[in-house]
Amino acid sequence: MQGKDIFVTIHLNYFVIICYVCINRCGYNMNLYIINEFCRGAVYGIGTYVRELTAILKNSSINIYVVNLNTDKPQIECEKIEGIFYLYFPAPLQWSMNNQEQWDLYHRNIIYWLKLHVKDKKELIFHLNYTRRSKLAEELKKTFDCKIILTVHYLDWCFNLFGNFMCFRKILETRRINQGDEYEQIKDIFQREKETFQIVDRIICLSKRIQQHLQCDYGINSNKITTIYNGLTDIVPVVGKSVLRQKYYIPLDIPVFLFVGRIDDIKGLKYALRAFRIILENYPDCRFLIAGSGDFDKYLLECKDIWMNIIWTGLVEMEKLYELYTIADIGVMPSFHEQCSYVAIEMMMHGLPIIASTSTGLGEMIENNVTGLHIPVIEYTDRAEIDSSLLAKKMLYLLKHPLVTIRMGQNGRKRYFENYSLEIFRENMLKLYKSCWYHDDGKIKVLIVTGQNNHNWEVSHIAIKQILENSGLFAIDVAISPKEGKIMSNFKPIFASYQLVILDYNGDRWPEETEKSFLEFVENGGGVVVYHAANNAFRDWKEYNRIIGFGGWENRDETAGPYIYMKEGCLVYDKETSGCAGSHGFQHEFVLHCGNLEHPVTKGLPTAWCHAQDELYDRMRGPGIVKDVLFWGYSDPATKGSGRDELAMFTVNYGKARIFHTTLGHAGNSLNDNVAMQCAGFQVTLLRGAEWAATGEVTLPVPDDFPTETTISLRKNYK
């Protein structure tokens, strides 16, 4: 199709379409086909996703096609808008929407057309946006030398079961079904989704909880899953709240709540309306704005006698919707199923505090008591509910504490810039597309193993990832374990695919297959970084304790090995003293002293430097052999320490492996409140230790901002 005008004849469901197509190739390096379908999802979240995705990819040296299926066009059409090609395929005529065989035939015809007319097949990527498309993915794989990416915008079973994981797992575990066809249908949905997940090359999750769900319940390997949050363009309101309140005849001193979304049961609107009725007992002039379309009659019954306080706008265009965000004081999102909600992003972008359910992705989007308040979803084996009275208490709390409300709104806007801006979305998506074909340009491939931990792993693993990625040397994947006590049998990271494994894990034992795979990785010379509380893990796994050198807590005592510490500049293995293993005094700043000036990790660094406020682990025991003491610090009794010189960083002698162990870096409450990991000394030694463990050498220079013996130095942006 290079510059040629083509008449295409294609048979779909026994009718002939003749269409005119003109596509000019641009000679770009990568060819990306974004597959979209016209349905409810396209009108709401997926349509926004495709729009924002195409916006960020303009001028990116990627040749972009948006393939729209199931459209209302009478024939196949093509148009080019701002350098992006849009293809429209008509919906099949007189077919059942629920007949999977007919849809499989429809998709095969689409692929037949693409096979005839896609001439530039260099670095070809198909980006799917619907989960039950296993046959489409399978046929694409058969027809093209391509990579397939799938974004999981939602899981179909969540709509049937209101996001109730307890009920979902009960259905999967039930062998004989007596509850009726709905349960069999959910099992069928699960199987179709699982088939799609297994066929595609990469999976984008929009929340970490769904990533864990795919790993644990669907058995999908963590190496092919990436969590990338949605992003939106920042649009600052031109007109202020007071002017807009006047425009819509709402007094400035009247509190206004806002709900945005489809008017149906899964959005939990009835619970919000019941809570609002309670609010009116204390604030009778309060208003509730409800923006969205759906079954109004059903919900008007919930509003009996309070109609005058509720404003129903219906579905409004974006400009008007953004005015509503500006008018409102508090956002309410009692939904049963969201992943990375655009409504939540828009509310944070406009500085609104949000009262949100803990369903799927909302619980991680909204920081409880920071950017809003959580309302728990109550799961039973046969239903899910929200406590309207508790929701009302949360709403009343924000009304009675206006300064808290303002602060949460400001924090929400900061969170938008940190996680959901279009710039961050663009960076993450381009990195993913590039990794499909370019294999990270020779960067060191790293796997961070995290999940269960008695420390804040949700902060620590992101901080580690940012530190390493910002150096430009590393390409990072993350394997997140199931929650404590959950089924671990599907947690099977492929360690052999990486040069370096970073351990940020302290929880349940891994499956036997996973432990064996990790030992093979280490024995074959793989690099390992043991970070902070990873030395608490696996008290009863002998080889793991030899790999980490020493450990603490988890009922370790003299049977775990000797105390290991420094005394008068020499390494001591104290086999005589009994007692428990693992402790630390108060968090404080402390000076670290170099134990080996010639090691690649320490070479060029100061002989002594001051570390930011952190825990200094002491009384550590283990069966391992310390190879090089890199840094140690004095555990001062004045801070409830041991009174000994304790190892803070060292390497371990374990066969061919290179193992770097750092006890530093206690994670804070958030990436902003995380002083130990913001310390430039921690970040630089982590980078140098990681590079050495992976390659045996260190190429990173000593930076100018490295701490001195008397002064700490912080890198709050982790670079």
Sequence and secondary structure as in RCSB ss.txt:
>XXXX:A:sequence
MQGKDIFVTIHLNYFVIICYVCINRCGYNMNLYIINEFCRGAVYGIGTYVRELTAILKNSSINIYVVNLNTDKPQ
IECEKIEGIFYLYFPAPLQWSMNNQEQWDLYHRNIIYWLKLHVKDKKELIFHLNYTRRSKLAEELKKTFDCKIIL
TVHYLDWCFNLFGNFMCFRKILETRRINQGDEYEQIKDIFQREKETFQIVDRIICLSKRIQQHLQCDYGINSNKI
TTIYNGLTDIVPVVGKSVLRQKYYIPLDIPVFLFVGRIDDIKGLKYALRAFRIILENYPDCRFLIAGSGDFDKYL
LECKDIWMNIIWTGLVEMEKLYELYTIADIGVMPSFHEQCSYVAIEMMMHGLPIIASTSTGLGEMIENNVTGLHI
PVIEYTDRAEIDSSLLAKKMLYLLKHPLVTIRMGQNGRKRYFENYSLEIFRENMLKLYKSCWYHDDGKIKVLIVT
GQNNHNWEVSHIAIKQILENSGLFAIDVAISPKEGKIMSNFKPIFASYQLVILDYNGDRWPEETEKSFLEFVENG
GGVVVYHAANNAFRDWKEYNRIIGFGGWENRDETAGPYIYMKEGCLVYDKETSGCAGSHGFQHEFVLHCGNLEHP
VTKGLPTAWCHAQDELYDRMRGPGIVKDVLFWGYSDPATKGSGRDELAMFTVNYGKARIFHTTLGHAGNSLNDNV
AMQCAGFQVTLLRGAEWAATGEVTLPVPDDFPTETTISLRKNYK
>XXXX:A:secstr
  S EEEEEEEETTEEEEEEEE      SEEEEEEEE SHHHHTHHHHHHHHHHHHHTTSSEEEEEEEEEES SS
 EEEEETTEEEEEEE  SS  TT HHHHHHHHHHHHHHHHHH    TTEEEEE  SS HHHHHHHHHHSSEEEEE
EE   HHHHHHTT HHHHHHHHH SS  S HHHHHHHHHHHHHHHHHHHSSEEEESSHHHHHHHHHTS   GGGE
EE    B     SS HHHHHHHTT  TTS EEEEES BSGGGTHHHHHHHHHHHTTT TT EEEEE  B HHHHH
GGGTT GGGEEEEES  HHHHHHHHHH SEEEE  S  SS HHHHHHHHTT  EEEE STTHHHHS BTTTEEEE
  EE SS EE  HHHHHHHHHHHHH HHHHHHHHHHHHHHIIIIIBHHHHHHHHHHHHHHHHHGGGG EEEEEEE
S  SS HHHHHHHHHHHHHHHTSEEEEEEE   TTS  TT    GGG SEEEE   SS   HHHHHHHHHHHHTT
 EEEEEGGGGGS TT HHHHHHHS B  TT  GGG  EEEEETTEEEEE S      EE   EEEEEEES TTST
TTTTS SEEEEEEE  EES B S  EEEEEEEEE  GGGT  SSEEEEEEEEEETTEEEEEE      SSSSS H
HHHBHHHHHHHHHHHHHHHHS       TT   SS   B TT  
